[in-house]
Amino acid sequence: MITDTIAAIATALSPSGIGIIRISGEEAFEVANRIFKAKSGKSILEMASHTVHYGHIYDGDEIIDEVMVLLMKAPNSFTMEDTVEIDCHGGVYVMNRILQTVLKNGARLSEPGEFTKRAFLNGRIDLSQAEAVMDLIRAKTDKAMNVALGQMEGRLSQLIRRLRQEILQTLAQVEVN
């Protein structure tokens, strides 16, 4: 079982309107709670899953950015772990500063592809679906996108399971005869 909490910038690291920092793992809510103050005054720990909350990210007493925070409690997230997404302004400095604050408050920097790896290790997706995530990210045409989406939905996995079952039935028939 994976117990550490990871974080990363989930959007391209280039100036844009919005940037997303993702936190996943056992302590995701606690880490986010240390740095996020909701306008409502509520603690992240009291907020419901699959909700969005407006507030500010703080590094100590210093406001870093005005943000929206999305909360997803396990197992109902991509990684099947508690997950927090911080939607912030997409400046490179702002995103890096928020990420550094998250890391300073208990998460570690994720390895490339580690969120997908956790989804695989936690049984949310199979290997074919995990590979399809990168195919979808790299897709440059409608056809490539549709193939990747089909693979992510498990079409290839279902085909493989069906063919495997047919082969096993054929082998059983051969043994019987």
C-alpha positions as CSV (number, residue, x, y, z in Angstrom):
1,M,0.0,0.0,0.0
2,I,1.3,3.5,-0.9
3,T,1.2,5.8,2.0
4,D,3.1,8.9,1.1
5,T,1.5,12.0,-0.3
6,I,2.7,13.4,-3.7
7,A,2.2,16.7,-5.5
8,A,2.9,18.1,-8.9
9,I,1.9,20.9,-11.3
10,A,-0.7,19.2,-13.5
11,T,-0.8,21.8,-16.2
12,A,1.8,23.0,-18.6
13,L,4.5,25.0,-16.9
14,S,4.0,28.1,-19.1
15,P,2.1,31.4,-18.6
16,S,-1.6,30.8,-18.9
17,G,-4.9,31.9,-17.3
18,I,-5.1,28.8,-15.0
19,G,-2.7,26.4,-13.5
20,I,-3.4,23.3,-11.5
21,I,-1.4,21.8,-8.7
22,R,-2.5,18.2,-7.8
23,I,-2.0,16.5,-4.4
24,S,-2.7,12.8,-3.8
25,G,-2.3,10.4,-1.0
26,E,-3.2,9.7,2.6
27,E,-2.3,13.2,3.8
28,A,-3.6,15.2,0.8
29,F,-6.4,16.9,2.7
30,E,-4.2,17.7,5.7
31,V,-1.5,19.2,3.6
32,A,-4.0,21.3,1.7
33,N,-5.7,22.3,5.0
34,R,-2.4,23.7,6.3
35,I,-2.1,26.2,3.4
36,F,-5.6,26.9,2.2
37,K,-8.0,29.3,4.0
38,A,-11.6,29.1,2.5
39,K,-13.6,32.3,2.2
40,S,-16.3,30.4,4.1
41,G,-14.0,29.9,7.1
42,K,-14.5,26.1,7.0
43,S,-11.6,23.7,7.3
44,I,-10.9,21.4,4.3
45,L,-11.3,18.5,6.7
46,E,-15.0,19.4,7.2
47,M,-15.8,19.9,3.6
48,A,-17.7,17.3,1.5
49,S,-16.0,15.3,-1.3
50,H,-16.4,16.4,-4.9
51,T,-16.9,20.0,-4.0
52,V,-15.1,23.2,-5.1
53,H,-14.2,26.0,-2.6
54,Y,-12.9,29.5,-3.0
55,G,-10.2,31.0,-0.9
56,H,-6.5,31.8,-0.7
57,I,-3.2,29.8,-0.5
58,Y,-0.9,31.0,2.3
59,D,2.7,30.4,3.0
60,G,2.7,31.2,6.7
61,D,1.0,34.6,7.0
62,E,1.7,35.6,3.4
63,I,-1.1,35.2,0.8
64,I,0.3,33.6,-2.4
65,D,-2.8,33.4,-4.6
66,E,-6.5,33.5,-4.8
67,V,-7.6,30.0,-5.7
68,M,-10.4,27.4,-6.1
69,V,-9.8,24.0,-4.4
70,L,-11.4,20.8,-5.6
71,L,-11.7,17.9,-3.1
72,M,-12.0,14.2,-4.0
73,K,-12.1,11.6,-1.2
74,A,-10.9,8.1,-1.8
75,P,-11.7,5.9,-3.6
76,N,-13.6,8.3,-5.9
77,S,-10.6,9.9,-7.6
78,F,-8.3,9.1,-10.5
79,T,-5.7,7.6,-8.1
80,M,-8.3,6.1,-5.8
81,E,-6.7,8.2,-3.0
82,D,-7.7,11.4,-1.3
83,T,-6.9,14.1,-3.9
84,V,-6.9,17.9,-3.9
85,E,-6.6,20.0,-6.9
86,I,-5.7,23.7,-6.5
87,D,-6.8,25.8,-9.4
88,C,-4.6,28.9,-9.3
89,H,-3.5,31.7,-11.6
90,G,-1.2,30.2,-14.3
91,G,1.9,32.2,-13.9
92,V,5.0,30.0,-13.8
93,Y,6.2,31.7,-10.6
94,V,2.8,31.4,-8.9
95,M,2.5,27.7,-9.7
96,N,6.0,26.9,-8.5
97,R,5.5,28.9,-5.3
98,I,2.3,27.1,-4.5
99,L,4.0,23.7,-5.3
100,Q,6.9,24.6,-3.0
101,T,4.5,25.5,-0.3
102,V,2.7,22.2,-0.7
103,L,6.0,20.3,-0.5
104,K,7.1,22.3,2.5
105,N,3.8,21.3,4.3
106,G,4.2,17.5,3.9
107,A,3.9,16.3,0.4
108,R,6.8,15.1,-1.8
109,L,7.3,15.9,-5.5
110,S,5.8,13.2,-7.7
111,E,7.8,11.4,-10.3
112,P,6.7,11.7,-13.9
113,G,3.6,9.6,-14.5
114,E,3.2,8.7,-10.8
115,F,-0.4,9.7,-10.6
116,T,-1.3,7.3,-13.4
117,K,1.0,4.7,-11.8
118,R,-0.9,5.0,-8.5
119,A,-4.2,4.6,-10.4
120,F,-2.8,1.4,-11.9
121,L,-1.4,0.1,-8.6
122,N,-4.6,0.8,-6.8
123,G,-6.6,-1.2,-9.3
124,R,-8.5,1.7,-10.9
125,I,-7.0,1.1,-14.4
126,D,-5.2,-1.8,-16.0
127,L,-1.8,-1.5,-17.8
128,S,-3.5,-1.0,-21.2
129,Q,-5.5,1.9,-19.8
130,A,-2.4,3.4,-18.1
131,E,-0.6,3.4,-21.4
132,A,-3.6,5.0,-23.1
133,V,-3.3,8.1,-20.8
134,M,0.0,9.0,-22.5
135,D,-1.5,8.2,-25.9
136,L,-4.3,10.6,-25.2
137,I,-1.9,13.3,-24.0
138,R,0.2,12.9,-27.2
139,A,-2.7,12.6,-29.6
140,K,-2.5,15.0,-32.6
141,T,-5.6,13.9,-34.6
142,D,-9.2,13.0,-33.9
143,K,-8.5,9.4,-34.8
144,A,-5.6,9.1,-32.4
145,M,-7.7,10.8,-29.7
146,N,-10.6,8.4,-30.2
147,V,-8.4,5.3,-30.2
148,A,-6.8,6.5,-26.9
149,L,-10.2,7.2,-25.4
150,G,-11.4,3.8,-26.4
151,Q,-8.4,2.2,-24.8
152,M,-8.8,4.3,-21.6
153,E,-12.5,3.1,-21.4
154,G,-11.2,-0.5,-21.4
155,R,-12.1,-1.6,-25.0
156,L,-8.7,-3.2,-25.6
157,S,-8.8,-4.8,-22.2
158,Q,-12.3,-6.2,-22.8
159,L,-11.2,-7.6,-26.2
160,I,-8.2,-9.3,-24.7
161,R,-10.3,-10.8,-21.9
162,R,-12.8,-12.1,-24.5
163,L,-10.1,-13.6,-26.7
164,R,-8.4,-15.1,-23.7
165,Q,-11.7,-16.7,-22.6
166,E,-12.2,-18.1,-26.2
167,I,-8.7,-19.5,-26.2
168,L,-9.2,-21.2,-22.8
169,Q,-12.5,-22.7,-24.0
170,T,-10.8,-23.9,-27.2
171,L,-8.0,-25.5,-25.1
172,A,-10.6,-27.1,-22.8
173,Q,-12.3,-28.6,-25.9
174,V,-9.0,-29.9,-27.2
175,E,-8.2,-31.5,-23.8
176,V,-11.7,-33.1,-23.7
177,N,-11.4,-34.5,-27.2
